[in-house]
Amino acid sequence: METIKNYLESMFRGLPLTDKVMKAKSELLQMMEDKYTELIRSGKTENEAVGEVIQNFGNLEDLADDLGIQDILHQTKNPEISRRKLSFEEITEYITAKKRVILLRAAGIFLCINCVIFPILTDAMHINDIIGVVLMFVAIGLGVVLICFSSSALEQWRYIKSEPCSIDAVSIDYLKNKIRDFTPTYSVLSSVGVLLCILCFIPAVIFDELGGRFMDELGGALLFIFVGSGVFMMVYAKQIKKTYHRLLNINNQIDFEMDEKKSIEKIQNKKVRAIMSAYWAVVTCIYLCVSFLTFRWEITWLIWPIAAAVNTIIRALYTVNDGAKRNEKAFEKETGKNVERIYED
């Protein structure tokens, strides 16, 4: 049996340490052990049993489809594909940076949603309306800055998304523990966030019953605070969970940036990419500001189709097709190989 286990180790050597691979390895070992036991009971010698087991189960390519690792095996056997090994230190540093970025992004969204409370409160307290408008645009500007900065702050880690990477078993265990520890927090933040968005109208109803203009305005301000807080919690919880799962499954991303049939468009200009990451947040702020300042809701909805058209134009001007780019590189490489063969001949 030791010979069979050693042979099994050699079969799986070089494959990524993912849950799918480990499960396939365990299943194949069980199959080989069952066959070995069956052959021994039928009167075969130990060497004969080992030889027959290896003959029946020794070709991983024939068994890959049944074991569910055909895509992983294909990627590993492809000499054109190489994965960047992420160290445990890189994983922990990336998670720390990502948490900071997520917090900034959620805070930026919170400010953009709650920017309208300043005109509401200044009007309720009979303060000059200009102060409220100025504070509103300051909040918008600060929110947009936070969102744009959060997008550009991870540029040094961009290779984790744009390149095929892999992590070791220590990092996998670390991420599993992180997910397990964060699950209760995720449930609480998501539940409270949804609850705040659903019940956002309650302060407005309660303060409206109390009467008075100030109470009405305060209820309206609390509505936006409830929504902003709820969105903040949901964005933070969702993005943290997504980060953990993306890193944990990074070994399984076989077709990540490698499938020539995929057409992935990316904005190459860093400044434009940072601006576009906050594009819809800015559009939402503009829509709310214009709508609350003019109260012409029957007209301000036109901001959305105009913004969609501008978004399409910007992406058409500043994006490139990675799929086409890879095909072009592959063509140039193949052409170079053909030229070399001609010279060799």
Order of alpha helices (4+ residues) and beta strands (2+ residues): alpha-alpha-alpha-alpha-alpha-beta-alpha-alpha-alpha-alpha-beta-alpha-alpha-alpha-beta-alpha-alpha-alpha-alpha-beta-alpha
